[in-house]
Amino acid sequence: MRRSQDAEFEAFVRRHRAPLVGTARLLTAGDPHLAEDLVQSTLVKVYLAWGRASQHPAAYARRTLVNCLTDHRRRPFFRREQGAV
């Protein structure tokens, strides 16, 4: 990425990280650790796709956040953790 794109992405993260964490906490039923992990994965994916995402970065990030949560819930270890009652 060029420096101007890096600066744009950094400004985006500063502006939208806290709202993304809030949304992630809602989606994870209040799990702050999972929410932080999901937001970190989301920001990495948004950074890698910044050329496409820069038109509507907040919407792209929210959609990516939901996709990251869906991917997390589909992993086999997630089902095993929930099984013992």
PAFIDREN-286601 format. One record per atom (N, C-alpha, C, CB): residue number from 0; atom name; x, y, z. Coordinates in nm, 4 decimals, m for minus. Each point is the difference from the previous one (the first is absolute). Last residue first. Glycine has a CB too. Example, Ala and Ser with C-alpha at 12.3 -4.5 7.8 and 13.67 -1.06 7.14 Angstrom:
2
[1; 'N'; [1.2850; m0.2250; 0.7080]]
[1; 'CA'; [0.0820; 0.1190; 0.0060]]
[1; 'C'; [m0.0770; 0.1090; 0.0730]]
[1; 'CB'; [0.1184; m0.0628; m0.2145]]
[0; 'N'; [m0.0894; m0.5092; 0.2075]]
[0; 'CA'; [m0.0890; 0.1190; 0.0000]]
[0; 'C'; [0.0900; 0.1200; 0.0000]]
[0; 'CB'; [m0.1892; m0.1173; 0.1246]]
This chain:
85
[84; 'N'; [m2.2206; m3.0499; 2.9162]]
[84; 'CA'; [m0.0965; 0.0624; 0.0909]]
[84; 'C'; [m0.0232; m0.0906; 0.1188]]
[84; 'CB'; [m0.1103; 0.1207; m0.1907]]
[83; 'N'; [0.4392; m0.0429; m0.2810]]
[83; 'CA'; [m0.0045; m0.0593; 0.1349]]
[83; 'C'; [m0.0975; 0.0771; 0.0891]]
[83; 'CB'; [0.2392; m0.0781; m0.0249]]
[82; 'N'; [m0.1440; 0.2121; m0.4517]]
[82; 'CA'; [m0.0684; m0.1269; 0.0193]]
[82; 'C'; [m0.0177; m0.0480; 0.1429]]
[82; 'CB'; [0.0886; m0.0531; m0.2152]]
[81; 'N'; [0.1409; 0.4533; m0.0169]]
[81; 'CA'; [m0.1358; 0.0209; 0.0478]]
[81; 'C'; [m0.0680; m0.1286; 0.0463]]
[81; 'CB'; [m0.0140; 0.1924; m0.1542]]
[80; 'N'; [0.4572; m0.1771; m0.0430]]
[80; 'CA'; [0.0017; 0.0780; 0.1230]]
[80; 'C'; [m0.1389; 0.0141; 0.0608]]
[80; 'CB'; [0.1975; 0.1227; m0.0870]]
[79; 'N'; [m0.1364; m0.3358; m0.3376]]
[79; 'CA'; [0.0460; m0.0821; 0.1108]]
[79; 'C'; [m0.0023; 0.0756; 0.1312]]
[79; 'CB'; [0.1414; m0.1266; m0.1585]]
[78; 'N'; [m0.2487; 0.3562; m0.2425]]
[78; 'CA'; [m0.1055; m0.0941; 0.0377]]
[78; 'C'; [0.0419; m0.0863; 0.1181]]
[78; 'CB'; [m0.0787; m0.0022; m0.2366]]
[77; 'N'; [0.3966; 0.2949; 0.0509]]
[77; 'CA'; [m0.1078; 0.0774; 0.0623]]
[77; 'C'; [m0.1107; m0.0929; 0.0479]]
[77; 'CB'; [0.0539; 0.1972; m0.1469]]
[76; 'N'; [0.3149; m0.3606; m0.1052]]
[76; 'CA'; [0.0281; 0.0146; 0.1430]]
[76; 'C'; [m0.1093; 0.0785; 0.0706]]
[76; 'CB'; [0.2438; m0.0100; m0.0497]]
[75; 'N'; [m0.2592; m0.0594; m0.4342]]
[75; 'CA'; [m0.0339; m0.1166; 0.0827]]
[75; 'C'; [0.0251; 0.0202; 0.1490]]
[75; 'CB'; [0.0531; m0.1388; m0.1955]]
[74; 'N'; [m0.1865; 0.5464; m0.1391]]
[74; 'CA'; [0.1180; m0.0806; 0.0309]]
[74; 'C'; [m0.0368; m0.1143; 0.0922]]
[74; 'CB'; [0.1465; 0.2004; m0.0286]]
[73; 'N'; [m0.4449; 0.1564; m0.1165]]
[73; 'CA'; [0.0019; m0.1223; m0.0815]]
[73; 'C'; [0.1178; m0.0900; 0.0313]]
[73; 'CB'; [m0.1154; 0.1255; m0.1775]]
[72; 'N'; [0.0507; 0.3112; 0.3771]]
[72; 'CA'; [m0.1002; m0.0934; 0.0507]]
[72; 'C'; [m0.0041; m0.1304; m0.0792]]
[72; 'CB'; [m0.1323; 0.1954; 0.0768]]
[71; 'N'; [0.4217; 0.1571; m0.2150]]
[71; 'CA'; [0.0392; m0.0480; 0.1331]]
[71; 'C'; [m0.0973; m0.1055; 0.0520]]
[71; 'CB'; [0.1050; 0.2226; 0.0468]]
[70; 'N'; [m0.2062; m0.0004; m0.4510]]
[70; 'CA'; [0.1126; m0.0927; m0.0172]]
[70; 'C'; [0.0426; m0.0586; 0.1336]]
[70; 'CB'; [0.0765; 0.1297; m0.2002]]
[69; 'N'; [m0.4017; 0.2054; 0.2128]]
[69; 'CA'; [m0.0547; m0.1209; m0.0616]]
[69; 'C'; [0.1090; m0.1047; m0.0187]]
[69; 'CB'; [m0.1747; 0.1376; m0.1163]]
[68; 'N'; [0.3086; 0.2838; 0.2645]]
[68; 'CA'; [m0.0739; m0.0702; 0.1055]]
[68; 'C'; [m0.0585; m0.1302; m0.0537]]
[68; 'CB'; [m0.0538; 0.2199; 0.1104]]
[67; 'N'; [0.2635; 0.0604; m0.4184]]
[67; 'CA'; [0.0994; m0.0574; 0.0913]]
[67; 'C'; [m0.0681; m0.0767; 0.1134]]
[67; 'CB'; [0.1585; 0.1876; m0.0556]]
[66; 'N'; [m0.4321; 0.0533; m0.2441]]
[66; 'CA'; [0.0580; m0.1179; m0.0653]]
[66; 'C'; [0.1043; m0.0673; 0.0889]]
[66; 'CB'; [m0.0412; 0.1064; m0.2229]]
[65; 'N'; [m0.1436; 0.2992; 0.3695]]
[65; 'CA'; [m0.1015; m0.1061; 0.0048]]
[65; 'C'; [0.0532; m0.1273; m0.0640]]
[65; 'CB'; [m0.1827; 0.1724; m0.0067]]
[64; 'N'; [0.4574; 0.2015; m0.0248]]
[64; 'CA'; [m0.0124; m0.0413; 0.1397]]
[64; 'C'; [m0.1012; m0.1135; 0.0149]]
[64; 'CB'; [0.0600; 0.2326; 0.0725]]
[63; 'N'; [m0.0146; m0.0232; m0.4906]]
[63; 'CA'; [0.1133; m0.0878; 0.0261]]
[63; 'C'; [m0.0039; m0.0509; 0.1436]]
[63; 'CB'; [0.1363; 0.1239; m0.1708]]
[62; 'N'; [m0.4511; 0.1970; 0.0471]]
[62; 'CA'; [m0.0292; m0.1258; m0.0685]]
[62; 'C'; [0.1112; m0.1021; 0.0252]]
[62; 'CB'; [m0.1287; 0.1260; m0.1767]]
[61; 'N'; [0.1955; 0.3068; 0.3437]]
[61; 'CA'; [m0.1095; m0.0668; 0.0723]]
[61; 'C'; [m0.0338; m0.1344; m0.0638]]
[61; 'CB'; [m0.0917; 0.2242; 0.0668]]
[60; 'N'; [0.4143; 0.0458; m0.2836]]
[60; 'CA'; [0.0505; m0.0536; 0.1264]]
[60; 'C'; [m0.1095; m0.0714; 0.0781]]
[60; 'CB'; [0.1693; 0.1831; 0.0067]]
[59; 'N'; [m0.2845; 0.0426; m0.4044]]
[59; 'CA'; [0.0835; m0.1157; m0.0321]]
[59; 'C'; [0.0502; m0.0662; 0.1282]]
[59; 'CB'; [0.0688; 0.1080; m0.2175]]
[58; 'N'; [m0.3021; 0.2939; 0.2605]]
[58; 'CA'; [m0.0911; m0.1079; m0.0399]]
[58; 'C'; [0.0783; m0.1271; m0.0312]]
[58; 'CB'; [m0.1624; 0.1692; m0.0912]]
[57; 'N'; [0.4134; 0.2132; 0.1834]]
[57; 'CA'; [m0.0744; m0.0397; 0.1202]]
[57; 'C'; [m0.0942; m0.1159; m0.0313]]
[57; 'CB'; [0.0144; 0.2354; 0.0880]]
[56; 'N'; [0.2419; m0.0321; m0.4469]]
[56; 'CA'; [0.0766; m0.0849; 0.0915]]
[56; 'C'; [m0.0774; m0.0449; 0.1239]]
[56; 'CB'; [0.2001; 0.1177; m0.0804]]
[55; 'N'; [m0.2739; 0.0502; m0.4222]]
[55; 'CA'; [m0.0929; m0.0033; 0.1133]]
[55; 'C'; [0.0624; m0.0847; 0.1107]]
[55; 'CB'; [m0.2028; 0.0274; m0.1532]]
[54; 'N'; [0.4785; 0.0853; m0.2124]]
[54; 'CA'; [m0.1191; 0.0748; m0.0424]]
[54; 'C'; [m0.1011; 0.0109; 0.1136]]
[54; 'CB'; [0.0360; m0.0781; m0.2357]]
[53; 'N'; [0.3767; m0.1798; 0.2672]]
[53; 'CA'; [0.0114; 0.1427; 0.0302]]
[53; 'C'; [m0.1193; 0.0830; m0.0467]]
[53; 'CB'; [0.2437; m0.0288; m0.0156]]
[52; 'N'; [m0.1439; m0.4616; m0.0436]]
[52; 'CA'; [m0.0784; 0.0406; 0.1164]]
[52; 'C'; [m0.0034; 0.1513; 0.0199]]
[52; 'CB'; [0.0587; m0.2167; 0.1038]]
[51; 'N'; [0.1993; m0.0128; m0.4489]]
[51; 'CA'; [m0.1431; m0.0199; m0.0236]]
[51; 'C'; [m0.0841; 0.0624; 0.1111]]
[51; 'CB'; [0.0526; m0.2118; m0.1228]]
[50; 'N'; [0.4128; 0.2409; 0.1677]]
[50; 'CA'; [m0.0304; 0.0549; m0.1325]]
[50; 'C'; [m0.1477; m0.0124; m0.0339]]
[50; 'CB'; [0.2307; m0.0577; m0.0724]]
[49; 'N'; [m0.0496; m0.1423; 0.4706]]
[49; 'CA'; [m0.0279; 0.1428; 0.0099]]
[49; 'C'; [m0.0317; 0.0637; m0.1345]]
[49; 'CB'; [0.1487; 0.0067; 0.1967]]
[48; 'N'; [m0.0584; m0.4771; m0.0053]]
[48; 'CA'; [m0.0929; 0.0316; m0.1088]]
[48; 'C'; [m0.0280; 0.1496; m0.0080]]
[48; 'CB'; [m0.1031; m0.2260; 0.0265]]
[47; 'N'; [0.3942; 0.0448; 0.3071]]
[47; 'CA'; [0.0420; m0.0708; m0.1208]]
[47; 'C'; [m0.0872; 0.0317; m0.1203]]
[47; 'CB'; [0.0863; m0.1800; 0.1450]]
[46; 'N'; [m0.2018; 0.3608; 0.2779]]
[46; 'CA'; [0.1273; 0.0559; m0.0456]]
[46; 'C'; [0.0440; m0.0652; m0.1302]]
[46; 'CB'; [0.0643; 0.0473; 0.2373]]
[45; 'N'; [m0.4405; m0.2230; m0.0216]]
[45; 'CA'; [m0.0315; 0.1293; m0.0619]]
[45; 'C'; [0.1280; 0.0641; m0.0531]]
[45; 'CB'; [m0.1981; 0.0307; 0.1549]]
[44; 'N'; [0.2441; m0.4275; 0.0877]]
[44; 'CA'; [m0.0636; m0.0259; m0.1293]]
[44; 'C'; [m0.0349; 0.1298; m0.0720]]
[44; 'CB'; [m0.0911; m0.2143; 0.0909]]
[43; 'N'; [0.2675; 0.2453; 0.3444]]
[43; 'CA'; [0.1016; m0.0568; m0.0893]]
[43; 'C'; [m0.0597; m0.0215; m0.1390]]
[43; 'CB'; [0.1149; m0.1127; 0.1960]]
[42; 'N'; [m0.4058; 0.2501; 0.1424]]
[42; 'CA'; [0.0866; 0.1091; m0.0446]]
[42; 'C'; [0.1117; m0.0497; m0.0910]]
[42; 'CB'; [m0.0521; 0.1217; 0.2109]]
[41; 'N'; [m0.2390; m0.4431; m0.0162]]
[41; 'CA'; [m0.0720; 0.0864; m0.0936]]
[41; 'C'; [0.0901; 0.1088; m0.0542]]
[41; 'CB'; [m0.2117; m0.0468; 0.1214]]
[40; 'N'; [0.3716; m0.2290; 0.2229]]
[40; 'CA'; [m0.0065; m0.0730; m0.1273]]
[40; 'C'; [m0.0676; 0.0838; m0.1077]]
[40; 'CB'; [m0.0074; m0.2167; 0.1256]]
[39; 'N'; [0.0092; 0.3973; 0.3053]]
[39; 'CA'; [0.1366; m0.0052; m0.0528]]
[39; 'C'; [0.0032; m0.0724; m0.1344]]
[39; 'CB'; [0.0909; 0.0026; 0.2348]]
[38; 'N'; [m0.4964; 0.0042; m0.0027]]
[38; 'CA'; [0.0303; 0.1330; m0.0559]]
[38; 'C'; [0.1411; 0.0018; m0.0576]]
[38; 'CB'; [m0.1561; 0.1086; 0.1661]]
[37; 'N'; [0.0202; m0.4985; 0.0583]]
[37; 'CA'; [m0.0741; 0.0165; m0.1252]]
[37; 'C'; [0.0304; 0.1342; m0.0656]]
[37; 'CB'; [m0.1805; m0.1471; 0.0907]]
[36; 'N'; [0.3645; 0.0588; 0.3357]]
[36; 'CA'; [0.0598; m0.0877; m0.1019]]
[36; 'C'; [m0.0682; 0.0178; m0.1354]]
[36; 'CB'; [0.0592; m0.1649; 0.1794]]
[35; 'N'; [m0.2431; 0.3908; 0.1919]]
[35; 'CA'; [0.1287; 0.0585; m0.0392]]
[35; 'C'; [0.0677; m0.0822; m0.1090]]
[35; 'CB'; [0.0249; 0.0937; 0.2304]]
[34; 'N'; [m0.4209; m0.2688; m0.0458]]
[34; 'CA'; [m0.0286; 0.1225; m0.0759]]
[34; 'C'; [0.1293; 0.0652; m0.0483]]
[34; 'CB'; [m0.2098; 0.0344; 0.1344]]
[33; 'N'; [0.2354; m0.4034; 0.1546]]
[33; 'CA'; [m0.0356; m0.0414; m0.1355]]
[33; 'C'; [m0.0272; 0.1220; m0.0872]]
[33; 'CB'; [m0.0956; m0.2149; 0.0892]]
[32; 'N'; [0.1744; 0.3035; 0.3588]]
[32; 'CA'; [0.1209; m0.0564; m0.0608]]
[32; 'C'; [m0.0260; m0.0451; m0.1438]]
[32; 'CB'; [0.0775; m0.0732; 0.2273]]
[31; 'N'; [m0.4352; 0.2430; 0.0516]]
[31; 'CA'; [0.0939; 0.1045; m0.0435]]
[31; 'C'; [0.1240; m0.0552; m0.0699]]
[31; 'CB'; [m0.0811; 0.1375; 0.1888]]
[30; 'N'; [m0.4437; m0.2979; m0.1395]]
[30; 'CA'; [0.1329; m0.0579; 0.0209]]
[30; 'C'; [0.1069; 0.0987; m0.0490]]
[30; 'CB'; [m0.0937; m0.2361; m0.0251]]
[29; 'N'; [m0.4091; 0.2793; 0.0024]]
[29; 'CA'; [0.0771; 0.0647; 0.1052]]
[29; 'C'; [0.1375; m0.0568; 0.0271]]
[29; 'CB'; [m0.2132; 0.0522; 0.0954]]
[28; 'N'; [m0.0967; m0.2080; m0.4441]]
[28; 'CA'; [m0.0705; m0.0067; 0.1281]]
[28; 'C'; [0.0868; 0.0511; 0.1146]]
[28; 'CB'; [m0.1311; m0.1944; m0.0862]]
[27; 'N'; [0.2333; 0.2129; m0.3914]]
[27; 'CA'; [0.0562; m0.1122; 0.0749]]
[27; 'C'; [m0.0626; m0.0141; 0.1377]]
[27; 'CB'; [0.2123; 0.0303; m0.1240]]
[26; 'N'; [m0.3351; 0.3226; m0.1819]]
[26; 'CA'; [m0.0117; m0.1232; m0.0782]]
[26; 'C'; [0.0489; m0.1227; 0.0763]]
[26; 'CB'; [0.0288; 0.1362; m0.2055]]
[25; 'N'; [0.0163; 0.2971; 0.3980]]
[25; 'CA'; [m0.1416; m0.0343; m0.0132]]
[25; 'C'; [m0.0178; m0.1336; m0.0715]]
[25; 'CB'; [m0.0571; 0.2440; m0.0040]]
[24; 'N'; [0.4880; m0.0709; 0.0318]]
[24; 'CA'; [m0.0450; m0.0450; 0.1329]]
[24; 'C'; [m0.1477; m0.0355; m0.0023]]
[24; 'CB'; [0.1739; 0.1442; 0.1084]]
[23; 'N'; [0.0134; 0.0402; m0.4982]]
[23; 'CA'; [0.0472; m0.1369; 0.0211]]
[23; 'C'; [m0.0433; m0.0524; 0.1366]]
[23; 'CB'; [0.1960; 0.0459; m0.1496]]
[22; 'N'; [m0.2857; 0.4034; 0.0462]]
[22; 'CA'; [m0.0837; m0.0889; m0.0813]]
[22; 'C'; [0.0393; m0.1455; 0.0216]]
[22; 'CB'; [m0.0280; 0.1817; m0.1708]]
[21; 'N'; [0.2969; 0.1394; 0.3778]]
[21; 'CA'; [m0.1343; m0.0004; 0.0583]]
[21; 'C'; [m0.0950; m0.0920; m0.0751]]
[21; 'CB'; [0.0386; 0.2324; 0.0769]]
[20; 'N'; [0.3895; m0.1616; m0.2536]]
[20; 'CA'; [0.0089; m0.0830; 0.1209]]
[20; 'C'; [m0.1368; m0.0071; 0.0680]]
[20; 'CB'; [0.2435; 0.0637; 0.0303]]
[19; 'N'; [m0.2086; 0.2214; m0.3961]]
[19; 'CA'; [0.0086; m0.1395; m0.0440]]
[19; 'C'; [0.0085; m0.0941; 0.1198]]
[19; 'CB'; [0.1133; 0.0739; m0.2118]]
[18; 'N'; [m0.1044; 0.3946; 0.2901]]
[18; 'CA'; [m0.1327; m0.0478; m0.0392]]
[18; 'C'; [m0.0009; m0.1450; m0.0487]]
[18; 'CB'; [m0.0544; 0.2337; m0.0592]]
[17; 'N'; [0.4792; m0.0474; 0.1688]]
[17; 'CA'; [m0.0873; m0.0114; 0.1182]]
[17; 'C'; [m0.1424; m0.0415; m0.0374]]
[17; 'CB'; [0.1388; 0.1746; 0.1132]]
[16; 'N'; [0.1751; m0.0913; m0.4662]]
[16; 'CA'; [0.0325; m0.1191; 0.0778]]
[16; 'C'; [m0.0940; m0.0173; 0.1188]]
[16; 'CB'; [0.2379; 0.0242; m0.0705]]
[15; 'N'; [m0.2220; 0.3473; m0.2743]]
[15; 'CA'; [m0.1013; m0.1063; m0.0012]]
[15; 'C'; [0.0307; m0.1218; 0.0867]]
[15; 'CB'; [m0.0502; 0.0764; m0.2253]]
[14; 'N'; [0.3315; 0.3393; 0.1641]]
[14; 'CA'; [m0.1388; 0.0453; 0.0033]]
[14; 'C'; [m0.0991; m0.1135; 0.0252]]
[14; 'CB'; [0.0649; 0.1822; m0.1550]]
[13; 'N'; [0.4069; m0.2631; 0.1035]]
[13; 'CA'; [m0.0188; 0.0885; 0.1154]]
[13; 'C'; [m0.1459; 0.0401; 0.0170]]
[13; 'CB'; [0.2322; 0.0848; m0.0316]]
[12; 'N'; [m0.1143; m0.3339; m0.3510]]
[12; 'CA'; [0.0085; m0.0818; 0.1215]]
[12; 'C'; [m0.0233; 0.0862; 0.1232]]
[12; 'CB'; [0.1605; m0.1567; m0.1140]]
[11; 'N'; [m0.1385; 0.3783; m0.3025]]
[11; 'CA'; [m0.1202; m0.0835; 0.0088]]
[11; 'C'; [m0.0006; m0.0805; 0.1293]]
[11; 'CB'; [m0.0085; m0.0140; m0.2504]]
[10; 'N'; [0.3929; 0.2590; 0.1486]]
[10; 'CA'; [m0.1086; 0.0896; 0.0420]]
[10; 'C'; [m0.1310; m0.0776; 0.0141]]
[10; 'CB'; [0.1138; 0.1936; m0.1154]]
[9; 'N'; [0.2505; m0.4286; m0.0570]]
[9; 'CA'; [0.0239; 0.0325; 0.1412]]
[9; 'C'; [m0.1091; 0.0922; 0.0531]]
[9; 'CB'; [0.2475; m0.0262; m0.0351]]
[8; 'N'; [m0.2520; m0.0745; m0.4229]]
[8; 'CA'; [m0.0386; m0.1159; 0.0793]]
[8; 'C'; [0.0188; 0.0281; 0.1486]]
[8; 'CB'; [0.0624; m0.1512; m0.1903]]
[7; 'N'; [0.0823; 0.4806; m0.1104]]
[7; 'CA'; [m0.1456; m0.0120; m0.0046]]
[7; 'C'; [m0.0480; m0.1164; 0.0873]]
[7; 'CB'; [0.0003; 0.0973; m0.2325]]
[6; 'N'; [0.4611; m0.0472; 0.1769]]
[6; 'CA'; [m0.0523; 0.1075; 0.0847]]
[6; 'C'; [m0.1535; m0.0035; 0.0033]]
[6; 'CB'; [0.2030; 0.1413; m0.0541]]
[5; 'N'; [0.0157; m0.4384; m0.2331]]
[5; 'CA'; [0.0253; m0.0378; 0.1393]]
[5; 'C'; [m0.0554; 0.1052; 0.0949]]
[5; 'CB'; [0.2060; m0.1245; m0.0705]]
[4; 'N'; [m0.2215; 0.2194; m0.3831]]
[4; 'CA'; [m0.0984; m0.1023; 0.0336]]
[4; 'C'; [0.0187; m0.0487; 0.1435]]
[4; 'CB'; [m0.0086; m0.0691; m0.2410]]
[3; 'N'; [0.3209; 0.3725; 0.0743]]
[3; 'CA'; [m0.1295; 0.0677; 0.0122]]
[3; 'C'; [m0.1098; m0.0998; 0.0359]]
[3; 'CB'; [0.0744; 0.1730; m0.1669]]
[2; 'N'; [0.3620; m0.3367; 0.0788]]
[2; 'CA'; [m0.0090; 0.0707; 0.1284]]
[2; 'C'; [m0.1333; 0.0700; 0.0177]]
[2; 'CB'; [0.2454; 0.0312; m0.0056]]
[1; 'N'; [m0.2364; m0.4638; m0.3041]]
[1; 'CA'; [0.0720; 0.1262; 0.0021]]
[1; 'C'; [m0.0212; 0.0689; 0.1335]]
[1; 'CB'; [m0.0237; 0.0218; m0.2491]]
[0; 'N'; [0.0161; m0.5595; 0.1800]]
[0; 'CA'; [m0.0837; 0.1179; 0.0000]]
[0; 'C'; [0.0881; 0.1241; 0.0000]]
[0; 'CB'; [m0.1833; m0.1242; 0.1211]]
